[in-house]
Amino acid sequence: MAQSSSMKLLGARNMSCIVERMEWNNKMDLIAYGTEKGEVVIQRLNWQKIVTFPTPGEDVRVRSLSWQMDETLLAVGYSNGKVALLDAESETIISGLIYEDDIKKVYFSKAINCKEGLDSYTCNAKDKHKRYLPKLPPLTNIDPCLKTLDQKSFPKGSPCFLVVIMRSGKVHLLLLGALQAGSIDLTQHVLNPDQFDVYDVRLNGDFNAIYALLRDGQQLKLLHFHNQVLQDSISPMLELASHCAHILETKNYINDTQQCLTEAWETVQLEMDNKLTKYANSQAYGMISAHFLELLVFGYATLEVEEFLFETLTEKGFKKIANSVDLSLNNLQGLVFKQLNGAAINMFYFLNTIAGFGRMTHFFEALISPDVASEAMRACGSFLLKVHELQRTIDTLVYDMKLFHSWVIFTILRLSHQEIPDDMVFTGKENLALAEFFCSMEPEIPEPCEDVDISIDKSATTSTTAAAATAATEEELPSDDNPAPSATTRSKFNLERVGQYLENAYLTQPHPVNPAEIWPRLLAENECLAQCNLLVPHDKRLSLIQQRDKMFNAIDAVFHKPTESISASFKLSSTVICGDLQHLHAESAADPDQQSNSDFVNCSYYVHEATRCDMLALTIGRQEAMVLEFSRGEDCLMRCIRVQLQPGPFTAQLQEDYYNLRFVDLQFYNESSLSMLAQTSTTATGARPHSYFLQFSLSAARNHCTQHQLTPLIKLDEATVTHSVHDIPDAAAFKALDGVCEMLAVSGSRKVATVLSDRRRKMTIFEMEIEEEEDDTEMSQTSFLEISKESALATGSIDLEKHCDT
């Protein structure tokens, strides 16, 4: 006869909207749930909301929630293909991924603990770079709220896999949330891809195999894939993934620094253009340089120049502009010299370390290609040279701008017949520098050659600078001596030398070559030396953005090999046919939440470390469930217990409701108990079904399981017998619930269970494992969750008259 479950009501609350997903944190007093609006809410047991993360888009639904083991990090999968990692502690979005297909499920694996052996790689270089690399200075100009998903840092904590399951059947593995650690397309391993659906895919406890529960035609199958690369290289993969995370964070830091550079340069342009654009637009191309040179050499100004200096600028106004521009230029110098240069050095260190790993072929042969890693190092070196080139350009511009500001103030004083300070007298070298600066304001425009087809770079078509409008593709680059700018799009007051480096276009004014430098001449005279792979190339035509993108592409190529090696290593070792399903209907395929009674498949997974077993519980329709235990030992055994809610032919007399129960949800409570949610199925019009919470003891049912060798094909429907939960002694404990319950979330470590009822608008929380002989008053005083109950009662939102039947 069924027992009553030992559980006690803690509280209930009507939610403001429909709740679609729930997940308890296994260690902390936190529950996360996703709403019909696409929001993710994290709250405590006493109903205190910690944070609410908004929906990433319109009509976006939350598909899956998963807490990282013993951490405050939550993985969320959305219907638009986005996967976000949310931190409940800092209340921020840590990082995110974007896929092109709808998400079926995302989850974190258990923590990875690599066993050390004589022939295994020992990963002991965690954060070793901190000994040699200074910490990068923070970017105070960046607002964290303005960062996109791919610009955040990567999570820290216990190493684990993040598994992303797509509705299309593709499965992606990520290590530490950073390294793409393989993928598999399940549709390539089924007989009926047009009648396909994936329900769950899980990594086994040793991280060398996966279990895929899916529909293949009208059969429910469990596919077991073994992966030799994961088995042999899990420790080297952790080392590589750690460096991959550092590299991706450095990439994000470089992107943020580039954003700060752009903003600082726009400030410079804003200060200059507000006063100078009107004058520049009133002059023909080339006249600005001519007027300033005339004023510098002959000492007299045209009427336009005098009007510009005395009416538009004024001495006081120009000093204010000069101070603001100098401050912005100094900010530019600091960003390039400290942040950008430091990030480039850090990147080179990480890539150099990965290239060193590639030489350890015994451990990293399947993960790293030494040639590709060396090419990424060369690209990083080229980026570092470009940073130094930009630094020199900024230094030159700072000197020229300070000289220009002093000369303008000197000219205003002289033309207004005011006293000129002695320290404002210019030397011959400074006058020559001023003349060169004025000449470079408006470079000469060579006549375009009609025979040459100059195509425009697509990435530069939206730019407002001349560089973007005149950029050529790599196949048809303009030469350094003939940049071929366009007269129609060039700014008429071109004082900048830095802005062209911040555009995704080729430089129109490359940095001049210093004839005193020996190394450029040596490379020019020795072509074989210039083409040597041991040397870092320096392409003077590329902008900083182009050089950065080239480096990023080379880095991405480094991490292609792990994905390719692991993906190719998935081998189907066993197919387990669990049962039969009906024909897949179009509405069920369109909406994953719409399943008929016969097609209802729900599953839960648990890794039992003590016995080295992987446990999978699943429903086959509304009346039948199955628990599978896969041994990870050398015996390769699988145990199966098949149960149903219907009473058997020899079942004793039961309550009336127990004769027509059906499954609604199930979830592992711990390694020895399975929590189930059931409803009565009634055909009477207007009759409201009754709900029951069922705690099923796996240890009590172990004597009724069958044992199978894990062969290439196992037909469980022919090799197992279905038992009624009522016929297994001391196995099933029932608890009647109030309302029509539709979803379950339990946590054995927290000893709590949460049930959604009333069309998923009411959340009820129970405390589990209550000793029945203890007095209710005493339990309410000694319970470790009582503070949560008192807080919930204080809100006045608990309706005690609707508590569960005891």
JOWOFEN-V676115 format. One line per field, one symbol per residue. psi: psi as a letter, one per 20 degrees, with the letter a starting at -180 (. if undefined). Layout:
psi=???
//
This chain:
psi=qqrppnqpphrqppqirpphqqpqpihrmppqqpriijqppprrhkjopgqoprqirpkpqohqqpqqpkrjppppprijjqpqopohgilrogrrqprirqpgqqqprrqpoppqrhjqponkkpkhhihhpqppqqniipphiiqrhjjrrqqrapprqopopqhiippppppkjgpolrrqohiikrhmhimqqphqpqqrijkjrqpoprpnckqoqopopqohghhhkhghhggghghgghghhhghhgggghghggghhhgghghghhhhgggghiqqpihgggghhghggijqqrhggghghhhgfqgghhhgggggghghhhggghgghfgggghhggghgghhghhhhhimhhhjhihpohghhhhhgghhhhhhhhghghghgggghggghgggghhggggggghjkrppqhjjpqrhhhhghgghghhignqqoqpqphipooqpphijhiqirhghijqrrhhmpqrhimimrphhipqimniqihhhijqmrqphmqpqpoiiphghhghhinhhhhjpiiqpqooihqrhgghghhghhhghhhjhgggggghiiopohqpoohaqrrpoqhhhhhoiioprghjooqqqqpoohgjlqppppqqnaiiqrpppoppjaihlqpqppprqhqqrhjprprqhhiilqqqgqqqpgaiiqppqpqqppqippippqqqqpoopohhhjhijqqpqpnrhppnhhijrppqphiiopkhpoqppqpropiqqprohhilqppppalkkippppqprlpphiqqhgghhhipijhhhghhhhhijjpniikrqp.
//
